Amino acid sequence: MGFYSYLVVSTILFVLGIVAVLARKNIIAILLGLELILNASALNFVTYTRFVNNNIDGHIFALFIIIVAAAEAAVGLAIVLRFFQIRETIHVDDATQLQG
Amino acid sequence: MFDTILFIFAALAAIVGGILTISVKNLMHACVFLLLTLLGVAGLYLTLGADFVGVIQLVVYVGGVVVLMVFAVMLTSGSNAQKVNRFGMVKIPTMGNFRTYTLAGIFAALILMSIIKLYRNVFSMARLEKLPEYYPTVSKIGHSLVSTHVLAFEISSVLLLGALVGAAIISRPKREMR
């Protein structure tokens, strides 16, 4: 399959992630949307490196995106669990104070 | 032909999983559909000839991140689910309301139009003649990670150590007395 079909898939994933981040009220659902966005960007990198210059720099970049996404998920979920211990809520509109 | 069939299956898994991730009401089901999306993206990597990235996607995302998400969902939707706070908001929300979906739809249309405008210039960059054959990428990635990209490799190890320590410190249990 061609270049355009991969770009269409990654664009659809990116827009779905944006919709999840903006529309959901649950913090964990927002983190799920962030994972969708990061996957779309990594897919774009691998697509370009296959169809434009055909070296492995895009693969390296996709690997680092996966690493950063794993670190972000660990720290983000730790913050969510801590917030839930303190306030007993995961509504995003309840996160209004820096000090609990 | 086989590549086309594999691409169609993987793209369908990715897109259907993404749509259900943002639209299903139960968060646990949303995690499972995110799993479907990640499997689809791994299949797309494999059709692009990126075998190492596809396998790492399977190991890290499907084995690690989704399990973390499921743990977080199970730890936060306990016995005190569906209570409201003093402003009348449900404490464990599942979906947004009509206003947030309308706003997200407007922003999605805006971002989609700007991406399409960007892609019109990009489409001329594609190599549309015969594509090169697949080749195994593992040895090349290994050589590249310890020669050209060694600084980013080391920094990513420090980042992972910092994320590990930070997650352990943030989520430690509450201390009663100080």
Interface residues (C-beta under 8 A of the other chain):
Chain A: M1 G2 F3 Y4 S5 Y6 L7 V9 T11 I12 L13 F14 V15 L16 G17 I18 V19 A20 L22 A23 R24 K25 N26 I28 A29 L31 L32 G33 E35 L36 N39 A42 L43 V46 T47 R50 F51 V52 N54 I56 D57 G58 H59 I60 A62 L63 F64 I66 I67 V68 A69 A70 A71 E72 A73 A74 V75 L77 A78 I79 V80 L81 R82 F84 Q85 I86 E88 T89 I90 H91 D93 D94
Chain B: D3 T4 F7 A11 A14 I15 G18 I19 T21 I22 L27 A30 C31 L34 T37 L38 V41 L44 Y45 T47 L48 G49 A50 F52 V53 I56 Q57 V60 Y61 G64 V65 L68 M69 F71 A72 V73 L75 T76 N80 N85 M89 V90 K91 I92 P93 T94 M95 G96 N97 T100 Y101 L103 A104 G105 F107 A108 I111 L112 I115 I116 Y119 V122 F123 M125 A126 R127 L128 L131 P132 T137 K140 I141 S144 L145 H149 A152 S156 L159 L160 G162 A163 L164 G166 A167 A168 I170 S171 P173 K174
